[in-house]
């Protein structure tokens, strides 16, 4: 059975034009649209655009980080997917935060709250979600981190993590703790372990060596990448690769709207058929 996994940090449902001159305080405070010859910066709710883009791509399981909690059901519905969400940080008074974010997404930014959202397409190769789990990976400063874990009906397990940002030592601790929990829960079943790990193999090679040697999780995306899709117990058909920026852009009145400040990462694997996994 071949399957495609996608990992994408949604930047809290916001756009991110390549020209910094478009990311103005005027737009952030007054919601004024900024344009240059090629791109546009908008400050409005983009849930429909994210849903349409995700629905148009081919994947079996999607690991999403910095996903506004209110995006979960609309994204799953648009993609024909089952979902599992693990809340991360800034989620107190969630309805109020969501209301403010709909009014001015760029001003509230990450203050809306975040989650790790896993989508599994149904009907599909993985057969939907058979088990859902989550674990708090880090509590306290600088902010809460959690891992979402699912076991699919096919037997393939998926762990979705957003590790601590700008603190490499804490990020490495997050990743090791999450990997240990994910392997324990997978209990020998094939495992996809990915997300925004906030660690670069070129700068923090030892943690990726440990993931490979101690946990059997590999390969990372690229030496300078922070978004990764690692696996154990699966054959790698196409190693994880970042998409070019153009693939997350939409046409908008003759210009381009670029969603998120992260490029999606995609990998393709081969897993044993469900009946083989049970033997």
C-alpha positions in Angstrom: 0.0 0.0 0.0 1.4 3.4 -1.1 0.6 6.4 0.9 1.4 10.1 0.8 2.0 12.2 4.0 2.0 16.0 4.1 3.2 18.3 6.9 2.4 22.0 6.9 2.7 24.8 9.5 -0.3 27.0 8.7 1.1 30.2 10.3 -2.1 30.6 12.3 -4.1 30.7 9.1 -2.4 33.8 7.7 -0.7 34.8 4.5 2.9 35.8 4.1 4.0 37.6 0.9 7.7 37.3 -0.1 8.1 41.1 -0.2 8.6 42.4 3.4 7.5 45.8 2.3 4.0 44.4 2.0 3.8 43.4 5.6 3.0 46.8 7.0 1.7 48.1 10.3 -0.9 49.9 8.2 -2.2 46.6 7.0 -1.9 45.0 10.5 -3.8 47.8 12.3 -6.2 49.1 9.7 -6.7 45.9 7.6 -5.6 47.8 4.4 -4.7 45.5 1.6 -1.1 46.0 0.3 0.0 45.2 -3.2 3.1 45.2 -5.4 3.5 44.0 -9.0 3.3 40.3 -8.2 1.9 39.7 -4.7 -0.8 40.9 -2.3 -0.9 41.1 1.5 -4.4 40.7 3.0 -5.5 40.9 6.6 -8.7 38.8 6.6 -10.0 35.4 7.6 -8.5 32.9 5.1 -10.1 29.7 6.3 -11.8 29.2 2.9 -8.5 29.6 1.0 -6.6 27.2 3.3 -9.5 24.7 3.0 -9.6 24.9 -0.8 -5.9 24.6 -1.2 -5.6 21.6 1.1 -8.6 19.9 -0.6 -7.0 20.3 -4.0 -3.8 18.5 -3.1 -3.3 14.7 -3.1 -2.4 13.2 0.2 -3.6 10.5 2.5 -2.6 12.0 5.9 -1.9 15.7 6.7 0.0 16.8 9.7 -0.8 20.5 10.4 0.8 22.8 13.0 -0.1 26.3 14.1 -3.6 25.5 13.1 -6.3 27.7 14.6 -8.6 25.4 16.6 -11.7 26.7 14.8 -10.2 25.5 11.5 -10.4 21.8 12.4 -13.9 20.9 11.3 -14.0 23.1 8.2 -10.7 21.8 6.9 -11.7 18.2 7.6 -15.0 18.7 5.9 -13.5 20.3 2.8 -10.9 17.5 2.5 -13.2 14.6 3.1 -11.2 13.6 6.2 -11.5 12.5 9.8 -9.6 14.6 12.2 -7.8 14.7 15.6 -6.7 17.9 17.2 -4.3 18.5 20.1 -4.4 22.0 21.5 -1.1 23.7 22.1 -0.8 27.2 23.6 -2.9 30.3 24.2 -6.2 28.6 24.1 -8.0 30.0 27.2 -11.1 31.9 26.2 -11.0 30.2 22.9 -14.3 31.5 21.4 -13.3 35.1 22.2 -9.9 34.6 20.6 -11.5 33.1 17.5 -13.9 36.0 17.2 -11.0 38.5 17.4 -9.0 36.5 14.9 -11.8 36.6 12.4 -11.9 40.4 12.8 -8.2 41.0 12.5 -6.0 37.9 12.0 -2.7 39.7 11.7 -3.2 41.8 14.8 -4.0 38.9 17.1 -1.6 36.6 15.2 -0.5 33.6 17.3 -2.7 35.0 20.2 -5.7 33.2 18.7 -4.3 29.9 20.0 -2.9 26.9 18.2 -3.2 23.2 17.7 -1.7 20.3 16.0 -4.3 18.9 13.6 -4.1 15.5 11.9 -6.3 14.8 8.9 -6.9 11.3 7.5 -8.8 11.1 4.3 -11.8 8.8 4.1 -12.5 6.6 2.3 -8.9 6.2 1.6 -5.8 3.9 1.8 -5.5 4.4 5.6 -9.1 3.6 6.3 -9.8 6.4 8.7 -8.9 7.0 12.4 -9.2 4.0 14.7 -7.6 5.5 17.8 -6.8 9.0 19.1 -4.4 10.0 21.8 -2.5 13.1 22.8 0.2 14.0 25.3 1.5 17.3 26.7 5.1 17.4 25.7 6.1 20.6 27.4 4.4 22.8 30.0 5.4 26.2 31.3 7.8 28.6 29.7 8.1 29.5 26.9 4.8 27.9 26.0 2.8 24.6 26.1 3.6 22.0 23.4 1.6 18.8 22.7 1.7 15.8 20.4 -1.4 14.5 18.5 -1.3 10.7 17.9 -3.6 8.6 15.8 -3.7 4.9 14.8 -5.4 4.4 11.5 -7.6 1.5 10.5 -4.8 0.3 8.3 -2.5 0.0 11.3 -0.2 2.9 10.3 0.3 5.3 13.2 0.9 9.1 12.9 2.4 11.4 15.5 2.1 15.2 14.9 4.3 17.6 16.8 5.3 21.3 16.9 8.4 21.5 19.1 9.5 24.6 21.0 10.6 27.5 18.8 14.0 29.4 19.2 15.1 27.1 22.1 17.0 24.2 20.4 17.8 22.4 23.6 14.1 22.4 24.6 13.1 21.5 21.1 15.4 18.5 21.2 13.9 17.4 24.5 10.4 17.8 23.1 11.2 15.7 20.1 12.8 12.9 22.2 9.9 12.8 24.6 7.4 12.7 21.7 9.3 10.0 19.9 9.4 7.8 23.0 5.7 8.2 23.6 4.8 7.7 19.9 6.8 4.5 19.7 5.3 3.2 22.9 1.8 3.8 21.6 2.5 2.5 18.1 3.6 -0.8 19.8 5.5 -2.1 16.8 3.1 -0.8 14.1 4.5 1.4 11.3 4.9 5.0 12.4 5.0 8.4 10.7 6.5 11.0 13.0 6.6 14.5 11.8 5.7 18.2 12.0 7.5 21.4 12.7 10.3 20.1 14.9 12.2 23.5 14.9 15.5 21.6 14.5 17.8 21.7 11.5 19.9 18.6 10.8 22.8 20.8 9.6 22.9 22.6 12.9 21.7 20.0 15.3 22.8 16.7 13.7 23.1 14.7 17.0 19.3 14.8 17.6 18.6 13.3 14.2 21.3 10.7 14.7 19.6 9.8 17.9 16.2 9.6 16.3 17.7 7.2 13.7 19.8 5.1 16.0 17.6 4.9 19.1 14.1 5.2 17.7 14.6 4.1 14.1 13.1 7.3 12.7 14.4 8.7 9.4 15.0 10.4 7.1 14.9 14.2 7.8 13.9 16.6 5.1 17.0 18.6 4.4 20.0 20.0 6.3 18.4 23.5 6.7 14.8 22.3 7.2 12.8 22.5 10.4 9.7 20.7 9.0 10.2 16.9 8.8 8.4 13.7 8.1 10.3 10.7 9.6 9.1 7.1 9.6 9.7 3.7 11.1 8.5 0.4 9.7 7.7 1.9 6.3 9.6 1.8 3.0 10.5 5.3 1.8 9.3 5.6 -1.8 9.9 9.4 -2.0 11.9 11.1 0.8 10.5 14.2 2.4 10.8 17.2 0.3 9.8 20.9 0.6 7.5 22.2 -2.0 8.4 25.4 -4.0 6.7 28.5 -2.7 4.5 28.8 -5.8 2.5 25.7 -4.8 1.0 27.4 -1.8 0.0 30.5 -3.8 -3.5 31.4 -5.1 -4.5 33.9 -7.8 -6.1 37.1 -6.5 -7.1 39.8 -8.9 -4.0 39.3 -11.1 -1.6 38.9 -8.2 -0.5 36.0 -6.0 -1.7 35.3 -2.4 0.9 33.2 -0.6 -0.5 31.2 2.3 1.7 30.6 5.4 5.4 31.4 6.0 6.2 27.6 5.8 6.4 25.4 2.7 4.5 22.1 2.9 6.7 19.0 3.1 5.6 15.8 1.3 6.8 12.2 1.5 5.6 8.9 0.0 5.9 5.6 1.7 5.0 1.9 1.1 3.3 0.0 4.0 2.2 -3.6 4.3 -1.4 -4.2 3.6 -3.7 -4.3 6.7 -3.9 -8.1 6.7 -0.1 -8.3 6.7 0.1 -5.9 9.6 -2.1 -8.1 11.7 0.1 -11.2 11.1 
